[in-house]
Amino acid sequence: MKRLLAVLAGALGLRVILRRRARPAFAPSPADDLKAKLASTKEPEPEPEPASVDERRADVHARARHAIDELREHRD
């Protein structure tokens, strides 16, 4: 009797393992399809022209001066 139960349990376990391995892959979700369609319809944004080194340096200095002025105002 114990052997019969062991064989049945083993067969059931083997069936479950084989079923899990044989499952078909899931189809892509509709959300993924819509995301792909949205990405393909978007127009790429034009890249800004690169600024020269002098322009970038001046911009960095201007932002730094502004930040220092704000800190001095809060300190006083």
matplotlib code that plots the C-alpha trace (Angstrom):
import matplotlib.pyplot as plt

x = [0.0, 2.8, 4.5, 1.4, 1.0, 4.7, 4.4, 1.2, 2.8, 6.0, 3.9, 1.9, 5.1, 6.6, 3.5, 3.6, 7.3, 6.7, 3.7, 5.6, 8.4, 6.1, 4.1, 4.1, 5.7, 3.3, 2.3, 3.5, 1.1, -1.0, 0.8, 4.1, 2.6, 1.2, 4.6, 6.3, 3.8, 4.1, 7.9, 7.8, 5.4, 7.5, 9.7, 13.2, 13.9, 16.6, 19.8, 20.9, 24.0, 27.0, 28.2, 31.8, 34.1, 34.1, 30.3, 30.0, 32.7, 30.8, 27.6, 29.1, 30.7, 27.4, 25.5, 28.2, 28.0, 24.2, 24.4, 27.0, 24.8, 21.8, 23.9, 25.1, 21.5, 20.4, 23.3, 22.7]
y = [0.0, 2.4, 1.6, 2.4, 5.8, 6.5, 5.7, 7.8, 10.7, 10.4, 10.2, 13.3, 15.2, 14.2, 15.4, 18.8, 19.2, 18.3, 20.6, 23.6, 23.1, 22.7, 25.9, 28.2, 31.6, 34.4, 36.7, 40.3, 42.4, 45.1, 47.7, 46.8, 47.1, 50.5, 51.7, 50.5, 52.3, 55.5, 55.4, 55.0, 57.9, 60.4, 62.7, 62.9, 66.2, 68.3, 68.4, 71.8, 73.2, 72.6, 75.8, 76.9, 76.4, 80.1, 80.3, 77.2, 78.7, 82.0, 80.2, 78.2, 81.3, 83.2, 80.4, 80.2, 83.9, 83.7, 80.9, 82.7, 85.8, 83.8, 82.2, 85.6, 87.0, 84.1, 84.4, 88.1]
z = [0.0, 0.9, -2.4, -4.4, -2.6, -3.3, -6.9, -7.3, -5.5, -7.7, -10.9, -9.8, -9.0, -12.3, -14.2, -12.5, -13.3, -16.9, -17.2, -15.9, -18.3, -21.3, -20.7, -23.7, -23.4, -22.6, -25.4, -25.1, -23.2, -24.9, -22.8, -24.4, -27.8, -27.0, -25.6, -28.8, -31.0, -28.9, -29.1, -32.9, -33.3, -31.2, -33.2, -31.9, -30.2, -32.0, -30.0, -28.9, -30.5, -28.3, -26.7, -26.9, -24.0, -23.2, -23.2, -20.9, -18.6, -18.4, -17.7, -14.9, -13.3, -13.6, -11.8, -9.1, -8.5, -8.3, -5.8, -3.6, -3.6, -2.5, 0.3, 1.5, 1.5, 3.7, 6.1, 6.7]

ax = plt.figure().add_subplot(projection="3d")
ax.plot(x, y, z, "-o")
ax.set_aspect("equal")
plt.show()
